[in-house]
Amino acid sequence: MKPLGDRVALGWASSLLSWVWVAWCYRGLGPTGAPAWWAPTGSWHRSPLLEDLASSPFAGADVAGLTAPALALCAATFALTAAALPRSLALGSVPSSALFAFYGLHAPFPWEFFGGSGSLTILATGLVIGAAAASPLLARRWRTEPGPSPAGCAVALALFAIGLQCHTTGWDTSARFNLSPWPAVPIFGLDIAGYTLAGLQLAVGVALASTRVPPAPAIAGGLALLVSWHAARFGWAPTGGLTLTFFFALAVSLARAALSRSDRALLGRDLTVGGLLLAVPLLAGHAIAEGDHAHTRHVAAERLIQGLAAYYNREEVYPDELAALVASGDLEEVPTPRIGFAAAHAVGLLEAPRFEYRSLGSSYVLEFASTEWVQCVYSPPWIDEDEPPLDEEAEEPWACPGNRPELW
């Protein structure tokens, strides 16, 4: 058996090799055009092996085949070292290579359209998914090495997750957390993959964590938690529900077959704590983003609308600029939309959001960006005394949900 130091070094080597494979996927599958040495070459599209994988009768065989080397190197990393960092990096290489394969082979347009920003977005999404999957490793380190370092890592990751959810919008290009106008990282990395992984970790953790609860009720409790967790966020879909149930049953079965009762309990506790480390910032970020949207939609925008109405009633025309409402005394100040944390705007890290306003004389358009894909537009209904009133739906002035729309 190799000495511990040699095994750790081999584990790091395996982890780094998994990222060499990610780099090869990026180079071989990405859109061509940039002359830089680091730009993709697209050479894999002419590979006979890739053609054979694409002609396989199994759907997704090409993506699975290109993900398999990263998965094998990740498994080797776990076998060689128990260190959290190389394991976490290796986990991130698996979704990163899968995403590069998927967008390179089956959805090339977004990658081609966004170019380098698209590459960064795909890579960041894979890293976020890998970090979410690695949260039980942080929990294990917290358990075995108590101290400020694991706690600091947990706080930093939580703030990062909350910041992504609260600041990233597909409409406001000044949001620097946006790697492109397509907010894939918070939506696909956190809202979908992160939430799914949190539910699986919590469910498997509940099923394994106790040495006193009999297996049947523990497993039933974990499965009930899994179903309720995902139904609350995504609704219940039979295909997705069966897939999640399969992975839950597989994880529980492997743990019960391969580990002693005490080791299962420790694994269950790490999974439960890891799931909480992931679930708490996801729920907090979602709640803050919802609150920001509601405040902007129902408070700040309403103040502007009332000020504009007062100005119009007096002047019989809407102002050219919102600042005129302050000069006329209709508002004390022009309110601003709320997206994320004011401290980020105060220190210049992010540009402060603002309402977009266009005067049309006897009407106007008022817009603001919210997180994810939400863009809200308000325009007062046209009033024509010679025409009969329109139905209520046609006169609805807001093209904007009262609350942010659900994903599905």
C-alpha positions in Angstrom: 0.0 0.0 0.0 1.3 3.4 -1.0 2.2 5.9 1.8 -0.5 8.5 2.6 1.5 11.4 1.0 1.8 9.5 -2.2 -1.9 8.7 -2.3 -2.8 12.4 -1.7 -0.4 13.4 -4.5 -2.0 10.8 -6.9 -5.4 12.0 -5.9 -4.5 15.6 -6.8 -3.0 14.3 -10.1 -6.2 12.5 -10.9 -8.3 15.5 -10.0 -6.2 17.8 -12.2 -6.3 15.3 -15.1 -10.1 15.4 -14.9 -9.8 19.1 -15.7 -7.4 18.5 -18.5 -10.2 16.3 -20.0 -12.6 19.2 -19.5 -10.2 21.5 -21.4 -10.0 19.0 -24.2 -13.8 18.8 -24.5 -13.9 22.6 -24.6 -11.2 22.8 -27.3 -12.5 19.9 -29.4 -16.2 20.8 -29.3 -16.5 24.6 -29.0 -17.4 27.0 -31.8 -14.4 28.1 -33.9 -13.6 31.6 -35.1 -11.3 33.2 -32.6 -7.6 33.1 -33.6 -6.2 32.8 -30.0 -4.3 29.7 -29.0 -6.8 29.0 -26.2 -9.8 29.2 -28.5 -11.8 26.1 -29.5 -10.8 24.2 -32.6 -14.0 22.2 -33.2 -11.7 19.3 -34.3 -13.7 16.6 -32.5 -16.8 17.1 -34.8 -14.9 15.2 -37.5 -13.9 12.4 -35.2 -14.9 8.8 -36.3 -15.4 7.9 -32.6 -17.8 10.7 -32.1 -19.7 9.7 -35.2 -20.0 6.2 -33.8 -21.3 7.5 -30.5 -23.8 9.8 -32.2 -25.1 6.9 -34.3 -25.7 4.8 -31.1 -29.4 3.7 -30.6 -29.1 5.0 -27.0 -30.1 8.6 -26.5 -27.3 10.7 -25.1 -24.6 8.1 -25.7 -22.3 10.7 -27.2 -22.6 13.0 -24.2 -22.3 10.0 -21.8 -19.2 8.8 -23.7 -17.5 12.2 -23.4 -18.4 12.5 -19.7 -17.2 9.0 -18.8 -13.4 9.9 -18.6 -14.1 12.8 -16.2 -16.4 10.4 -14.2 -13.7 7.7 -14.1 -11.0 10.3 -13.0 -13.4 11.6 -10.3 -13.9 8.1 -9.0 -10.1 7.6 -9.0 -9.7 10.8 -7.0 -12.2 9.6 -4.4 -10.4 6.3 -4.1 -7.0 7.8 -3.8 -7.6 10.7 -1.3 -10.1 11.8 1.3 -9.0 15.5 1.0 -12.1 17.6 0.3 -10.5 20.1 -2.2 -9.3 17.6 -4.9 -12.5 15.6 -4.5 -14.6 18.8 -5.0 -12.6 19.8 -8.0 -13.0 16.4 -9.6 -16.8 16.5 -8.9 -17.0 19.8 -10.8 -15.2 18.3 -13.9 -18.1 15.8 -14.4 -21.0 18.3 -15.1 -18.5 20.7 -16.8 -17.5 18.0 -19.4 -21.1 16.9 -19.8 -22.3 20.5 -20.4 -19.5 21.2 -23.0 -20.5 17.9 -24.7 -24.2 18.7 -24.7 -23.8 22.3 -26.0 -21.1 21.3 -28.5 -23.1 18.5 -30.0 -26.8 19.1 -29.5 -27.3 22.8 -28.7 -24.5 24.7 -30.5 -26.4 28.0 -31.1 -26.2 29.5 -27.5 -22.5 28.7 -27.4 -21.8 30.1 -30.8 -24.0 33.2 -30.1 -22.3 34.1 -26.8 -18.8 33.0 -27.8 -16.3 33.4 -24.9 -19.1 34.5 -22.5 -20.9 31.3 -23.4 -17.8 29.2 -22.6 -17.5 31.0 -19.2 -21.2 30.5 -18.5 -21.1 26.8 -19.3 -17.9 26.4 -17.2 -19.3 28.4 -14.3 -22.5 26.3 -14.3 -20.5 23.1 -14.1 -18.4 24.4 -11.3 -21.5 25.5 -9.3 -23.1 22.1 -9.8 -19.9 20.4 -8.7 -19.7 22.7 -5.6 -23.3 21.8 -4.8 -22.6 18.1 -5.1 -19.5 18.5 -2.8 -21.4 20.1 0.1 -21.3 16.8 2.1 -17.5 16.9 1.8 -17.5 20.3 3.5 -19.8 18.9 6.2 -17.5 15.9 6.8 -14.5 18.2 7.1 -16.5 20.3 9.5 -17.1 17.2 11.6 -13.6 15.9 11.5 -11.7 19.1 11.7 -13.7 21.6 13.7 -12.5 25.2 13.5 -12.9 28.5 11.6 -11.7 27.2 8.2 -14.7 24.9 7.4 -17.1 27.5 8.8 -15.5 30.2 6.7 -15.8 28.1 3.6 -19.5 27.4 4.4 -20.2 31.1 4.9 -18.3 32.1 1.7 -20.2 29.5 -0.4 -23.5 30.5 1.1 -22.9 34.2 0.3 -21.9 33.3 -3.2 -25.1 31.3 -3.8 -27.3 34.0 -2.3 -25.4 36.7 -4.4 -26.0 34.8 -7.6 -29.7 34.4 -7.0 -30.2 38.0 -5.9 -28.2 39.8 -8.5 -28.3 37.9 -11.7 -30.8 39.0 -14.3 -31.1 38.3 -18.0 -32.1 41.8 -18.8 -29.8 44.1 -16.9 -26.4 44.0 -18.5 -24.8 46.0 -15.7 -25.2 43.0 -13.4 -21.6 41.8 -13.4 -22.4 38.4 -12.0 -24.0 37.8 -15.4 -21.5 36.1 -17.6 -23.9 36.6 -20.4 -27.5 37.9 -20.9 -28.5 34.3 -20.3 -28.7 33.7 -16.5 -27.8 30.0 -16.8 -25.6 29.8 -13.7 -28.3 30.7 -11.1 -31.1 29.0 -13.0 -29.6 25.7 -14.1 -26.8 25.5 -11.6 -28.7 26.5 -8.4 -32.5 26.7 -9.0 -32.6 23.3 -10.7 -29.4 21.3 -10.1 -28.7 22.8 -6.7 -32.2 22.4 -5.4 -32.3 18.8 -6.7 -29.0 17.9 -5.1 -30.1 19.5 -1.8 -33.2 17.3 -1.8 -31.4 14.1 -2.6 -28.7 14.8 0.1 -31.3 15.6 2.7 -33.4 12.6 1.8 -30.6 10.1 1.8 -29.1 11.6 4.9 -32.4 11.2 6.8 -32.6 7.6 5.6 -29.2 6.7 6.9 -28.4 9.1 9.8 -29.9 7.3 12.7 -28.7 4.1 14.3 -31.8 3.9 16.5 -34.6 4.2 13.9 -35.5 0.9 12.1 -34.6 0.9 8.4 -38.2 0.9 7.0 -39.4 4.1 8.7 -36.1 5.8 8.1 -36.2 5.1 4.4 -39.9 6.0 4.2 -39.2 9.3 5.9 -36.3 10.1 3.6 -38.5 9.3 0.5 -41.3 11.5 1.8 -38.9 14.4 2.4 -37.6 13.9 -1.2 -41.0 14.0 -2.7 -42.3 17.0 -0.7 -39.1 19.0 -1.3 -39.2 18.7 -5.0 -42.9 18.9 -5.4 -42.8 22.3 -3.5 -40.4 23.8 -6.0 -41.1 22.1 -9.3 -44.4 20.4 -9.0 -44.8 16.6 -9.3 -43.8 15.1 -12.7 -43.9 11.3 -13.0 -40.7 11.0 -15.0 -38.6 13.3 -12.8 -40.1 11.8 -9.7 -39.2 8.2 -10.7 -35.7 9.3 -11.7 -35.2 10.9 -8.3 -36.6 7.9 -6.5 -34.3 5.6 -8.4 -31.2 7.6 -7.4 -32.4 7.8 -3.8 -33.0 4.0 -3.7 -29.6 3.3 -5.4 -27.7 5.5 -2.9 -29.4 4.0 0.1 -29.0 0.5 -1.1 -25.3 0.9 -1.9 -24.7 2.5 1.5 -26.5 -0.2 3.4 -24.7 -2.9 1.4 -21.1 -1.5 1.7 -21.0 0.3 5.1 -21.4 -0.7 8.7 -24.2 0.8 10.8 -21.9 3.3 12.4 -20.3 4.4 9.1 -23.8 4.7 7.5 -24.8 6.9 10.3 -21.8 9.2 9.9 -22.4 9.3 6.1 -26.0 10.1 6.8 -25.1 13.0 9.1 -22.6 14.4 6.6 -25.3 14.2 3.8 -27.9 15.9 6.1 -25.6 18.7 7.1 -24.3 19.1 3.5 -27.9 19.2 2.3 -28.7 21.9 4.8 -25.5 23.9 3.8 -27.0 23.9 0.3 -30.7 24.2 1.1 -30.5 27.2 3.5 -28.7 29.6 1.1 -30.9 28.5 -1.8 -34.1 29.2 0.2 -32.7 32.4 1.6 -31.6 33.7 -1.8 -35.0 32.8 -3.3 -36.8 34.6 -0.5 -34.7 37.7 -0.8 -35.1 37.8 -4.6 -38.9 37.4 -4.2 -38.9 40.2 -1.6 -36.9 42.5 -3.9 -39.3 41.9 -6.8 -42.4 42.5 -4.6 -40.9 45.8 -3.2 -40.1 47.1 -6.7 -43.4 46.0 -8.2 -45.7 47.1 -5.5 -43.9 49.9 -3.6 -41.2 51.7 -5.6 -43.0 51.4 -9.0 -46.3 52.4 -7.4 -44.7 55.6 -6.0 -43.5 56.5 -9.5 -46.9 55.8 -11.1 -48.7 58.0 -8.6 -46.1 60.8 -9.1 -46.5 60.6 -12.9 -50.3 60.6 -12.5 -50.2 63.8 -10.4 -47.9 65.4 -12.9 -50.2 64.5 -15.8 -53.3 65.7 -14.0 -51.7 69.1 -13.6 -49.7 69.5 -16.8 -51.9 67.3 -19.2 -48.7 65.7 -20.5 -46.1 63.3 -18.9 -42.6 64.6 -18.2 -39.7 63.8 -20.5 -37.5 62.6 -17.6 -38.3 61.2 -14.2 -36.2 63.8 -12.5 -38.9 66.4 -13.4 -41.1 64.8 -10.8 -38.7 65.9 -8.1 -38.4 69.4 -9.5 -42.2 69.7 -9.6 -42.6 68.5 -6.1 -44.5 65.3 -7.0 -41.8 63.1 -5.5 -39.1 63.7 -2.9 -36.7 61.5 -4.9 -36.9 59.1 -7.8 -37.2 55.6 -6.4 -35.0 52.8 -7.7 -35.6 49.1 -8.3 -34.3 46.7 -5.7 -32.0 44.0 -6.9 -29.7 42.4 -4.4 -27.7 44.2 -1.8 -27.2 48.0 -1.7 -23.7 47.5 -0.3 -22.6 46.0 -3.6 -23.8 49.2 -5.4 -22.4 51.5 -2.7 -18.8 50.2 -3.1 -19.0 50.2 -6.9 -19.0 46.4 -7.3 -22.3 46.6 -9.2 -24.0 49.4 -11.0 -27.1 50.5 -9.1 -30.3 49.5 -10.9 -32.8 52.1 -12.1 -36.2 52.3 -13.8 -36.2 52.8 -17.6 -38.7 55.4 -18.6 -40.0 56.7 -22.0 -42.5 59.5 -22.3 -45.1 59.2 -25.1 -46.7 62.5 -24.4 -50.2 61.3 -23.2 -48.8 57.9 -22.2 -45.5 56.4 -21.1 -43.6 53.1 -20.7 -42.0 52.3 -17.3 -39.7 49.2 -17.1 -37.5 47.5 -14.6 -35.5 44.3 -14.5 -35.9 41.6 -11.9 -33.8 38.6 -11.3 -33.6 35.6 -13.7 -35.5 36.3 -16.9 -38.1 38.7 -15.5 -38.5 42.1 -17.2 -41.5 44.2 -16.0 -43.3 46.8 -18.1 -46.0 49.3 -17.1 -47.9 51.5 -19.5 -51.1 53.2 -18.5 -54.1 52.3 -20.7 -55.0 54.7 -23.5 -58.1 56.7 -22.7 -60.3 57.6 -25.6 -63.6 59.2 -24.7 -65.1 58.4 -28.1 -64.5 54.6 -27.7 -66.2 52.2 -25.4 -64.1 50.8 -22.5 -62.1 47.7 -23.3 -62.4 44.5 -21.3 -60.4 44.3 -18.1 -57.7 42.0 -19.5 -56.9 44.3 -22.4 -56.7 47.3 -20.0 -54.2 45.6 -17.7 -51.3 48.1 -17.5 -48.7 45.7 -16.1 -46.9 43.2 -18.3 -45.4 41.8 -15.1 -46.2 39.2 -12.6 -47.2 40.2 -9.1 -44.6 37.6 -8.0 -41.7 36.2 -10.0 -43.0 33.3 -12.2 -42.2 29.8 -11.2 -39.7 27.9 -13.3 -42.3 25.6 -14.8 
